[in-house]
Amino acid sequence: MRESFHEDHAADRAIAESLRSGWFRRGARAEFLVDREMDTMEDFLAWLTDFRQRRIITANRALIRKLKRALTVNESIIVGRGLVTLQVLRKREPQAAR
């Protein structure tokens, strides 16, 4: 778990702009769960920060303590589960000149 989401966030902004501009229209959509495995608290907190959730989780001190204790056990990992949404975007046809 050593990935950065900066490029993902930039892509999300570019897609949102293309939809606002009318270049594409939404098509089919699918959602599914994805698990991310992390073996250190640093990786876990970095992952949460990328999803703007760190403030919520770090407020729960008991959860943080449990995760830290669990990671001291041999071969323990943290698994974060998140929903992934896939959206088909269809290119809009240019308007015919009148």
Kinemage of the C-alpha trace (Angstrom):
@kinemage 1
@onewidth
@group {chain A} dominant
@subgroup {mainchain}
@vectorlist {calphas} color= white
{ca met a 1} P 0.000 0.000 0.000
{ca arg a 2} L 2.372 2.643 -1.220
{ca glu a 3} L 0.161 4.332 -3.780
{ca ser a 4} L -0.796 7.946 -4.192
{ca phe a 5} L -4.221 9.043 -5.355
{ca his a 6} L -3.189 12.439 -6.764
{ca glu a 7} L -3.563 11.229 -10.353
{ca asp a 8} L -6.929 9.606 -9.541
{ca his a 9} L -8.230 12.878 -8.109
{ca ala a 10} L -6.981 14.820 -11.151
{ca ala a 11} L -8.729 12.327 -13.452
{ca asp a 12} L -11.961 12.696 -11.452
{ca arg a 13} L -11.810 16.478 -11.886
{ca ala a 14} L -11.178 16.142 -15.646
{ca ile a 15} L -14.132 13.773 -16.062
{ca ala a 16} L -16.422 16.061 -14.089
{ca glu a 17} L -15.404 18.972 -16.340
{ca ser a 18} L -16.040 16.961 -19.523
{ca leu a 19} L -19.546 16.122 -18.259
{ca arg a 20} L -20.250 19.754 -17.324
{ca ser a 21} L -19.028 20.863 -20.746
{ca gly a 22} L -21.381 18.439 -22.484
{ca trp a 23} L -18.662 16.479 -24.300
{ca phe a 24} L -19.904 13.187 -22.824
{ca arg a 25} L -23.126 11.769 -21.403
{ca arg a 26} L -23.487 9.094 -18.770
{ca gly a 27} L -24.154 5.504 -19.824
{ca ala a 28} L -24.187 2.212 -17.914
{ca arg a 29} L -22.958 2.078 -14.321
{ca ala a 30} L -21.662 -0.737 -12.080
{ca glu a 31} L -20.593 -0.790 -8.424
{ca phe a 32} L -18.562 -3.364 -6.500
{ca leu a 33} L -16.521 -3.668 -3.309
{ca val a 34} L -12.723 -3.626 -3.358
{ca asp a 35} L -10.449 -4.592 -0.463
{ca arg a 36} L -7.121 -2.824 0.133
{ca glu a 37} L -4.565 -4.518 2.347
{ca met a 38} L -2.205 -2.441 4.509
{ca asp a 39} L 0.467 -3.726 6.840
{ca thr a 40} L 1.370 -0.536 8.742
{ca met a 41} L -0.566 2.202 10.529
{ca glu a 42} L 1.236 4.745 8.364
{ca asp a 43} L -0.149 3.096 5.221
{ca phe a 44} L -3.634 2.971 6.744
{ca leu a 45} L -3.609 6.640 7.782
{ca ala a 46} L -2.244 7.706 4.378
{ca trp a 47} L -5.045 5.755 2.680
{ca leu a 48} L -7.635 7.456 4.888
{ca thr a 49} L -6.152 10.878 4.188
{ca asp a 50} L -6.531 10.320 0.449
{ca phe a 51} L -10.215 9.652 1.014
{ca arg a 52} L -10.551 12.633 3.379
{ca gln a 53} L -11.618 10.301 6.189
{ca arg a 54} L -8.609 10.563 8.525
{ca arg a 55} L -10.299 13.150 10.736
{ca ile a 56} L -13.242 10.795 11.348
{ca ile a 57} L -11.186 7.687 12.151
{ca thr a 58} L -8.480 9.355 14.255
{ca ala a 59} L -11.240 10.764 16.464
{ca asn a 60} L -11.994 7.153 17.439
{ca arg a 61} L -8.968 6.519 19.641
{ca ala a 62} L -10.191 3.034 20.663
{ca leu a 63} L -10.203 1.886 17.041
{ca ile a 64} L -6.683 3.204 16.514
{ca arg a 65} L -5.457 1.365 19.613
{ca lys a 66} L -7.090 -1.886 18.424
{ca leu a 67} L -5.499 -1.569 14.993
{ca lys a 68} L -2.062 -0.896 16.479
{ca arg a 69} L -2.389 -3.914 18.801
{ca ala a 70} L -3.571 -6.118 15.940
{ca leu a 71} L -0.564 -5.161 13.827
{ca thr a 72} L 1.816 -6.389 16.541
{ca val a 73} L 0.474 -9.917 16.035
{ca asn a 74} L 2.533 -11.916 13.561
{ca glu a 75} L 1.307 -11.563 9.948
{ca ser a 76} L -1.558 -9.186 10.770
{ca ile a 77} L -2.804 -6.719 8.174
{ca ile a 78} L -5.483 -4.036 7.977
{ca val a 79} L -8.052 -4.509 5.235
{ca gly a 80} L -9.966 -1.454 4.077
{ca arg a 81} L -13.090 -2.142 2.055
{ca gly a 82} L -14.487 0.485 -0.273
{ca leu a 83} L -17.091 0.837 -2.944
{ca val a 84} L -15.832 1.343 -6.504
{ca thr a 85} L -18.171 2.801 -9.096
{ca leu a 86} L -17.571 2.302 -12.819
{ca gln a 87} L -19.420 4.674 -15.118
{ca val a 88} L -19.540 4.429 -18.919
{ca leu a 89} L -19.303 7.816 -20.597
{ca arg a 90} L -20.581 8.111 -24.160
{ca lys a 91} L -19.244 10.813 -26.436
{ca arg a 92} L -21.961 13.233 -27.503
{ca glu a 93} L -22.453 13.627 -31.219
{ca pro a 94} L -21.722 17.105 -32.526
{ca gln a 95} L -24.845 19.152 -33.212
{ca ala a 96} L -25.619 19.453 -36.928
{ca ala a 97} L -25.355 22.985 -38.303
{ca arg a 98} L -28.679 24.466 -39.340
